[in-house]
Amino acid sequence: MERKVKRERTVQTFWVMNKKKYLSFQLRPGYEAISTENIDDMWKLIHQYIEEGYQIL
C-alpha cells in the first residue's frame, strides 16, 4: 500500500546578505529575511543564489 504525503503550506525562511553574498539558516544582524510558502520553493531560491556565487554560512 502506497502512502501519499500531503505537503502543508508553511512559511520557510532563510537570510541573505547581498553585500557579501552570504546565505544563512539562522537570523543574523544585517541580513535580510527571505520567506517562501513551502520548502520546495525555498530550496529553488537557495540554488539560484548559490549559482550566483552566494556562500552558505
Secondary structure, 3 states (H helix, E strand, C coil): CCCCCCCCCCCEEEEEECCCCEEECCCCCCCEEEEECCHHHHHHHHHHHHHCCCEEC
